[in-house]
Amino acid sequence: MNYLLSILFVFLFAFSAYGKDTSKGIGGGNLRLIDISLDALLAGGASTEEDEILQNLQGGGHDPRKRGFTVQNVELSLSGAIDPYLTGESHIIYFLDPLSGETVVELEEAFLTTLSLPHRLQLEAGHFFTEFGRINLRHPHAWHWQDQPVINTRLFGPDGMRGPGFRLGWLLPLSWFSELHFGAQNANGETMVSFLANEEFFDERAIGNRPFADRGVKTLKDLVYLLRLDNALDLSDEVTAKLGLYTQLLYGFKPGWAAGLRYEYATGSGGGRESDPFRDDRNRVSPLATWMPTEFSRFRAQYNYDRADHLPDREAHSVWLGAEFLYGAHAAHSF
């Protein structure tokens, strides 16, 4: 498997040398090219809690969750035009398991998008993040903070909510950006933890101490459906605020520099929740400082103060330093 992946890397990066053009004339025909990039997130830090407890305290699959150093996320992205009617994107993730050191490979996304449907419609089909909330649909390197919000980990699991399906978008004819989405995806698997999930995930992290129920897709009721309305208005060029079950404020005080503060609260219900790291009462405060020398690199310093019922001393202090680098042509992210 590793040998085949190595061949794939050599082949793809050889073609990336042509640049960002979607096609290049060769003789009497055209060779259609793709954009290739690699983004790496690395972290180092310390915590008052030991590594075993950090696996749940920092419950996101790509959080820094080990004393010392963590390879959070290395993302290989491929994108480009398929033909005059379709574009395609795929994102393959590599990271090291913090405790075992084992290399983990995941298919994060692979989907096609239409370019020329009538009436301002656009269809997306394949394997992709569910467009729920603000953070779930973003890749880890597009987050401002270094870890996934606590409430997202509880609702969507360590790797976010994603799956195979389709999403139909309609760009409304308004003077500001407004898009209505309707979609459907499979409801089972380790990335659909709040729905059917799978037995392997329940063995590791049972939801509310409930037993696993094996259920396949028998009718349309066994799918996950999404209805979403996106609106974007420019309130200020200087201040960005994001609210929800967590709230964060990020301020860019000079070119390349930003500082922020995030507050989070989560709770749960049911018997025994006080000792369950995914149902107990939880508060977190996280100051952040960020420096971006260029658009291809970023350095961050983050402090987490956690107060949670399941912790031995009810509180924990963690400091994480992060470095990110990107090379290649990466597809744009939504903001």
Beta strands, then each sheet from edge to edge (+ up, - down):
strand 1: 23-26
strand 2: 29-32
strand 3: 35-47
strand 4: 68-83
strand 5: 86-96
strand 6: 103-114
strand 7: 121-129
strand 8: 162-171
strand 9: 177-186
strand 10: 223-232
strand 11: 239-242
strand 12: 246-254
strand 13: 257-266
strand 14: 282-294
strand 15: 297-308
strand 16: 315-328
sheet 1: 1+ 2-
sheet 2: 10+ 9- 8+ 7- 6+ 5- 4+ 3- 16+ 15- 14+ 13- 12+ 11-
end
